[in-house]
Amino acid sequence: MHLRPYSAEDLPALTRLFHATVHTVTAAHYSPEQRAAWAPAEPDLDRWRMKLAAEITIVAERAGEMLGFCSWTPEGYLDFLFVHHAHQRKGIARALCAEAERDLVTRGVGRIHTQASVTAQPFFRRQGFVLVRHQSVKARGVELPNAVMEKPLSPA
Ligand SMILES: CC(C)(COP(=O)(O)OP(=O)(O)OC[C@H]1O[C@@H](n2cnc3c(N)ncnc32)[C@H](O)[C@@H]1OP(=O)(O)O)[C@@H](O)C(=O)NCCC(=O)NCCS
């Protein structure tokens, strides 16, 4: 597996991975209605393009297959972290998240934070993130519970 910067041609594979992961991996914690609101069958490609262009995005791949992706802002907000449903628990998210942390440390950012899905909270705890607060966010009119979590970053 290697990590590389996202490029515009990755968008179809990235949105497919996002949709498939939400509808399989998070099914234990989110209802079909919540998952449909989170990851609708037809992705809003303009919105994706806008978001990903505004953030630092990397993908994990092996032999041309996308295994996961991660995006964050230069200020330290980790936005997306998704791993292919067939490649869970292989350390892919750990590698993606470590890269985000490394990048932020080189930018002099002292804290990384995210809105962790219920599914992802054990992962983030394991990476040293702590709970800031539980909350609920609205996606297409549907409430999705998640948690604000953060981790201090030490200078390199
Ligand atoms: C959360 C997610 C990104 C983790 O990806 P992953 O590549 O499977 O995670 P890793 O293999 O790097 O996990 C590293 C460690 O985190 C912990 N961890 C990861 N997933 C866990 C889980 N479901 N339950 C408990 N601990 C978990 C474990 O300690 C794991 O190490 P181990 O496998 O040696 O025990 C992945 O499950 C996912 O895509 N979830 C759905 C999308 C999502 O909710 N994304 C976050 C949006 S905020």
The ligand as a Gaussian input file, in Angstrom:
#p B3LYP/6-31G(d) Opt

LIG

0 1
 C      -13.043000       4.145000      11.251000
 C      -12.258000       3.601000      10.059000
 C      -11.756000       4.768000       9.200000
 C      -11.063000       2.801000      10.597000
 O      -10.320000       2.280000       9.484000
 P       -9.368000       1.004000       9.558000
 O       -8.384000       1.095000       8.429000
 O      -10.178000      -0.228000       9.645000
 O       -8.620000       1.233000      10.952000
 P       -7.165000       0.678000      11.348000
 O       -7.011000      -0.712000      10.856000
 O       -6.117000       1.665000      10.969000
 O       -7.326000       0.665000      12.944000
 C       -6.283000       1.033000      13.835000
 C       -6.691000       0.693000      15.243000
 O       -7.846000       1.457000      15.624000
 C       -8.710000       0.628000      16.431000
 N       -9.975000       0.355000      15.712000
 C      -10.240000       0.532000      14.392000
 N      -11.519000       0.186000      14.113000
 C      -12.060000      -0.217000      15.277000
 C      -13.332000      -0.700000      15.641000
 N      -14.317000      -0.819000      14.738000
 N      -13.550000      -1.057000      16.933000
 C      -12.563000      -0.947000      17.848000
 N      -11.326000      -0.493000      17.556000
 C      -11.075000      -0.124000      16.306000
 C       -7.965000      -0.667000      16.666000
 O       -7.176000      -0.508000      17.820000
 C       -7.088000      -0.750000      15.432000
 O       -5.934000      -1.539000      15.635000
 P       -6.026000      -3.155000      15.598000
 O       -6.816000      -3.529000      14.354000
 O       -4.605000      -3.569000      15.564000
 O       -6.753000      -3.537000      16.847000
 C      -13.097000       2.629000       9.199000
 O      -13.716000       1.667000      10.036000
 C      -14.179000       3.301000       8.388000
 O      -13.981000       3.606000       7.201000
 N      -15.370000       3.501000       9.027000
 C      -16.526000       4.040000       8.367000
 C      -16.353000       5.464000       7.953000
 C      -16.287000       6.414000       9.093000
 O      -17.060000       6.351000      10.029000
 N      -15.313000       7.319000       8.945000
 C      -15.081000       8.347000       9.874000
 C      -15.976000       9.477000       9.583000
 S      -15.787000      10.626000      10.881000

